[in-house]
Amino acid sequence: ITYPDGAPRKMPVKSLRGFAKPYLKAGESQTVQFELRNKDLAYWSAVHNGWVVPRGDFAFHVGTSSRNLPIQESFTF
């Protein structure tokens, strides 16, 4: 996940929020699904003394490693 611009600057550029390692033979494909809850999108805010989900455009990246993320989708929260 890449957080919206309104998230604190100390947040990492990308955060891992789902992981699966399907075993496939050459040429096979498989659908993998993840459920993300509000707490998966939240960060701890000392100012609010609690968990906060930033508002704005989140980007979701999918790939084989953190350096190979060819699929990207976004949604606004």
N, C-alpha and C positions, 0 to 999 in steps of 0.2 A: 504494500500500500504506500502511496505517496500522499501525504496529508495536504490539506488546503493551505493556501498562502496565509490564512489567519492563524495557523497553529504556531506555537512558540518556536523561535529560531533554533533552540537547542535540540529540537526533534531531529532524529536521523532522516536522511534524504528518502530512504525507503525502509519500511518495517515489515518483517515476515509475519503474516497473520494466518497462514494456512500452508500445509505441506502434505504431499502424498508422493509415494514412490511406487507407482504401478509397474509391475514387471510385464514387459511386452516383448513379443518376438518381432523380428524384422518385418516391417510392413503393417503391423497391427496398430490399432488406435484404441483409445479408451476415454470415456468421459469421466472426469473427476469433479466432484462438487464439494463446496465448502459453505457452511452457514456462518455468516458473520453477525455477531450480536453488537449492540451499542458499546458494550465494554471492550470489544475488539478494536473499536475506532477511537476510544477515549484515551486521554492522557491525564495525569495527576496535575492539578493546578494548586499551587500554594496560595495564590491570590483568592481563589474560591474555596480553598480548603476542601477539595473534593475532586471527583472525576468529571471531566468536561469533554464533550464531543464537539470538535470545532465545526463551524458552519462553512460550507463552500464546496469546491470540487475536489473529490477524492479520485485518485487514479489507481487502478488495479492492474498489476503487471503479472504476466504468466510466462514462464519459460523454464529452461533446464538448469539455470544457475542465476546468481545475482548479476552476472555479466551478460547473460543471454536471455533477454526478456522481450521476445518478438510480438507478444500479444498484449495489448493495452486497451482497457475500457475505463470509462469514468462515470461517476454519478455525483449529483449534487445533494448534499444533506443540509 
